[in-house]
Amino acid sequence: MKKPIKIISLSKYPRVFNVDTPFWADLHHYYDINTRGTNMAEFNLICSRRDLKIWTRMSMKPHRGWKVADAKKYFNIKGRGDSLLAEFMKVWDEYYDLKKELTDAIDGGYQIELTT
């Protein structure tokens, strides 16, 4: 029996579906952590959230080699301080909205078709 098709439009997620960013490229790569593949983009998203919150709230670099410019380039975001964190959180929210839509479709037994 053929599975029903669930069409998901990536244009609803412009901050995630930006093919010119390293974030988009890393969505297809995985780290081997705890014998389970961890998505590189999601791992960097989680770490960057922590780092940007430390940087904006405490005016402190999370570690010696960290640069805010690297996070800006990786996610293609702009701003300073709280506005930068707000832009980042929009990327965060879009990513998890897309992930939830994909997970719900898979759990519902749908075949997924991504469109732009």
C-alpha positions as CSV (number, residue, x, y, z in Angstrom):
1,M,0.0,0.0,0.0
2,K,1.3,3.4,-1.0
3,K,1.8,6.0,1.8
4,P,0.1,9.3,1.5
5,I,2.3,12.2,0.6
6,K,2.8,15.2,2.9
7,I,4.1,18.2,1.1
8,I,6.3,20.5,3.2
9,S,7.2,23.9,1.8
10,L,10.7,25.0,2.8
11,S,9.7,28.6,1.9
12,K,7.9,28.8,5.2
13,Y,11.3,28.6,6.9
14,P,13.5,31.2,5.1
15,R,16.0,31.5,7.9
16,V,16.7,27.7,7.9
17,F,16.3,27.2,4.1
18,N,19.1,29.6,3.1
19,V,21.4,27.6,0.9
20,D,24.2,30.2,1.1
21,T,24.8,29.5,4.8
22,P,27.1,26.8,6.4
23,F,24.1,26.0,8.7
24,W,22.1,24.6,5.7
25,A,25.1,22.6,4.4
26,D,25.6,21.0,7.9
27,L,22.0,19.8,8.0
28,H,23.3,16.8,5.9
29,H,26.3,16.0,8.1
30,Y,26.4,14.0,11.4
31,Y,28.7,13.6,14.4
32,D,29.1,10.1,15.9
33,I,28.2,10.8,19.5
34,N,27.1,8.0,21.9
35,T,26.8,5.5,19.0
36,R,24.0,7.7,17.6
37,G,24.3,10.2,14.8
38,T,23.9,13.8,15.9
39,N,23.1,16.4,13.3
40,M,26.0,18.9,13.0
41,A,23.7,21.8,12.3
42,E,21.5,21.0,15.3
43,F,24.5,20.5,17.6
44,N,25.9,23.9,16.5
45,L,22.5,25.5,17.0
46,I,22.4,24.3,20.6
47,C,25.9,25.3,21.3
48,S,25.5,28.7,19.7
49,R,22.4,29.4,21.7
50,R,24.4,28.8,24.9
51,D,27.3,30.9,23.6
52,L,25.2,33.8,22.4
53,K,23.3,34.0,25.7
54,I,26.5,34.1,27.7
55,W,27.9,36.8,25.3
56,T,24.8,39.0,25.4
57,R,23.7,38.6,29.0
58,M,27.1,38.5,30.7
59,S,29.3,40.3,28.1
60,M,31.6,37.4,28.3
61,K,33.2,35.2,25.7
62,P,32.2,31.5,26.2
63,H,35.7,30.3,25.5
64,R,39.0,31.6,24.2
65,G,38.6,30.9,20.5
66,W,35.0,32.0,20.2
67,K,34.1,35.0,18.0
68,V,30.6,36.4,17.5
69,A,31.4,37.0,13.8
70,D,31.6,33.2,13.4
71,A,28.1,32.7,14.7
72,K,26.8,35.6,12.5
73,K,28.4,34.1,9.4
74,Y,27.3,30.5,10.2
75,F,23.6,31.5,10.6
76,N,23.6,34.6,8.3
77,I,22.3,36.9,11.1
78,K,23.1,40.5,11.9
79,G,22.8,42.7,14.9
80,R,24.5,43.5,18.2
81,G,23.6,42.3,21.7
82,D,20.0,41.7,22.3
83,S,19.0,42.2,18.7
84,L,21.5,39.6,17.6
85,L,20.1,37.1,20.1
86,A,16.6,37.9,18.9
87,E,17.6,37.2,15.3
88,F,19.3,34.0,16.4
89,M,16.2,32.9,18.3
90,K,14.1,33.3,15.1
91,V,16.5,30.8,13.4
92,W,16.1,28.6,16.5
93,D,12.3,28.7,16.4
94,E,12.1,28.1,12.6
95,Y,14.4,25.1,12.9
96,Y,12.4,23.4,15.6
97,D,9.1,24.2,13.8
98,L,10.4,22.5,10.7
99,K,11.7,19.6,12.7
100,K,8.3,19.2,14.4
101,E,6.5,19.3,11.1
102,L,8.8,16.6,9.7
103,T,8.6,14.4,12.8
104,D,4.8,14.7,12.9
105,A,4.6,13.7,9.2
106,I,6.9,10.7,9.7
107,D,4.9,9.6,12.8
108,G,1.7,10.0,10.9
109,G,3.0,7.5,8.3
110,Y,3.4,10.0,5.5
111,Q,5.9,10.1,2.7
112,I,7.5,13.5,2.7
113,E,8.0,15.7,-0.3
114,L,10.0,18.9,0.3
115,T,9.2,21.9,-2.0
116,T,10.6,25.4,-2.2
